[in-house]
Amino acid sequence: MEQDPSSFFSLKKANSWIVELKKMDDALKAKSFSGEKALILEQTHREGYVAFAECIHNQHYDIYPAYAKTWNDLKAARQEITNLEARLQKSEQAPAKPAAPDVDSLEAEVANLRLQLEQCTADKHRAEEQAKNAKTVQDRLTGELSSARKDRKELRDEAQERQELSIETKASQQAILDMHQQCAEQVIKLHTQSLHHQKIVSVIIDADGYIFRQDLLQSSEKGGWRAADELVHAVQSSLFDEDLGLDAENIMAWAFADFEKVAIHLLQHHHIAEDMQLYQFARGFNARRPLFHFDDVGFGKERADHKLKEKMRFYMQMPQCKHVFLACGHDSGYAAWLQEFASDPANKTRITLMAHPNMHKDVLKLGFRITRAADGLWDKLATKLRNKR
């Protein structure tokens, strides 16, 4: 028959337990085990019984004659186990003898406890120190937090003040702008009203061709003052027969020139010692009268011509401008432009040409009124400069 593995295991296990039980029995007889070992022995007996019962139940000794002797050994071991249990029970009931105290062990334990106490005390001091440091840090952080909150509040208040100040500033600026606008509108209104009742005379000069006298130019700023006064006197003399009732404050003068070109020409003919004299002369001319202007038009062909024509057109359209004096008769380029004014009798009577050392014939043919009251202002060098244009 085929062997049952589980049965074989049980018989083998039972055989091993017989050996172990014999050893335990010897130990029990020698009384070399404690109460805990006795409990283990009892548990071992119980497991041995289970193995025996399983062998008996399966009756493996009939199947395997080789195990018959093992069964007999088990049967004998069963009796020994019973005897061991009885002895174990008697051993457990016997009172245990108290162990004698070990002085060295106690001293070692006391020393260990003292060491632990010292360690605990040191840990306590360390913990207290750490707690103290933590409290200090907490106080510092609390102070810093309080300071930060205060600073944040101050910053917020400052930002709010700045915002309010910005709003107030913008409002003030707008109010100032509105005030300026109102003032400007009022000034314009008053100026317009005054212009309707005011009479003015305009003098427009092409200073590239009408060059002021040498002595005036060499006198620099003071020469500009004298030139302005002489020009006012010449205009008033020319209008003596016309009942305009004009004062010097009603005369406006505009002179246009390319300062660089004129200064070079004057230096070449030794009419000025340095180019700054021309600029200083112009500054004096401007400063002498509030309505007098001597402007540098810069380098470029016919820039002075263009400025003169635009000013002329502006004043001819202004009802308050009763008369215009033009200093441009030296250049034939103005003849065609002046023709449109000559063809209108109303405009023609409002225009007077200032004489030039070399008046161009095409301009003379137009029949405009010509005054020589300002002849003393112009230098003969003007003819030479005109020929180079």
C-alpha positions, 0 to 999 in steps of 0.5 A: 500500500501507498504510505500516507504522508500525514500519518508518516509525519505523525508517527515520526513526530511521536517518535521524536517526542518520546526522546524529548519527553525522556530528557524532560523527565530527567530534568524534572528528576534533577529539579533544574527547571523553573515554574515557567519551564514546567509550563512548557513541559506540560504544553509539550505533554499535550502535543505528545498526546495529540500525536499518540492519539492520531497514531492510534486512530489511524492504526498505522502499526497494522500497516507498517510492522516496522512501526509496531515497536514504535507504538509500544514505545509510545505506549510506554511513553504515555505512562511516563508522561502521566507520571511526569504530569503528576510530578509537575503538578506536585512541583507547582504546588510546593512553595518556592523558596525566596531568593536571597537578595544580591547586595551587589546587584542592588547597589548596581541598580541603585547606582543606575537609578542615581545615574538616571536621576542625574540624567533626568535632572540634566535633561530638566535643566536643559529643557528649562533653558531651551524653554527660556530661550524659546520664550526669549525668541517668542518675545522677540518675534512678538515684538518684531511682529508688533513693530511690523504691524505698526510699520504696516499701519504707518505705511498704509496711512502714509499711502492713503495720505499720499493718495489723498494728497495726489487727489488734492494735487490733481484737483488743485492742478485742474483748478489752476488750469481752469483758472488759467483757461478762464484768465486766458479767455478773459485776456483774449476777450479783453484784447479782442475788445481793445483791438476793435478800438485800437489802431496799429501800424506794421513795419515788415523788413527783409533784413537780408537786403535792408542792412542797418548802418555800420555805426549801428551794428558796431554799437551792438546792443545799444545800436539796436536801441537806436535803430528801433527809435529811428525806425519809430521816428521814420514811421511817424514822419511818414504818417504825419499827413494821415490823421491816424493818431498813432503813438509809438506803442501802436507800431509793430516791427518785424525784421527777418534775416539769415544771421549767419549769412549776413554776419559773414558778409559784414565781416568780409567787408569789415562792417563788424569786428565779430559776428556776436555784434550782429546778434547783440544788435538784434537783442537790443532791437528786440528789447527796446520796444515790446512789439519790435522783433528781429528774428533769425530765420536760419539758413535756407533760400528765401526763408526771409521772403517767406516770413515777410509774405506771411506776416504781410498777409496776416496784417492785411487781413486784420481790420485794426492794422491801418497801414503796413510799411514794407522794406522789400523793394530791393528784390524783383522776386517780390514784384509778382507777389505785390501785384495782387495787392496793387490790383486792389485800390483799398489794399494799395492805399494801406501799403507804403514801400520803404526806399532802398539804395537800389530799388528794383524797377519791377517793384517801382512799376507797381505804383505803391507809395514810397517813403524815404524817411528811413533812408538814413537807417540803411547801409549802402552795403545792402546793394552789394549783398543784394547782387550776391543773392 
